[in-house]
């Protein structure tokens, strides 16, 4: 049931353009179909209401101000665990290899830990384990967006609502989880968000 919520969140967390607004009826149908956990569906429906009431230019300005200019609202998940360190480079390489092992290759200008890409992969290839490994980053992002009273908090809350177990009670608990890291690290809505996850070429790595 979670895959539909992840695919919807993947679309909604991309930079808003006219195509997103055109997909709103499809997203509403998916939310109303009962194909995702009820807590996630409620939050996604509330965000879709916000889309309906917000002009595209205003939504775009808010997106840039929130995600591009605020480090605490970073959409790149390995940042929450690794920061700007060499370790993050290894994490990104391992994540890209993980996609390849599942039969897809990242063909995008975005980094492999960009949340919409991670969510699209999770929706299409089964991502419970991957998202659980990045639970701390997702929860820290949720807290940061809630602090800013950003409507995008609803989308991240929807994702967190699909994960097993309770969410951290506060930011301090989420930060402790981020520092400890995961126990171990291993290397329908219809069409996806076109984020660059494509079948692996038979010619091998690029």
Buried (B, 14 or more C-beta within 10 A) or exposed (E): EBBBBBBBBBBBBBEBEEEBBEBBEBBBEBBEEEBBBEBBBBBBBBBBEBBEEBEEEEBBEBBEEBBEEBEBBBBBBBBBBBEEEEEBEEBBEBBBBBBBEBEBBBEBEBBBBBBBBBBBBBBBBEBBEBBBBBBBBBBBBBBBBBEBEBBBBBBBBBBBBBBEEEBBEEBEEBBEBBEEEBEEEEEEBEEBBEBBBBEBEEEEEE
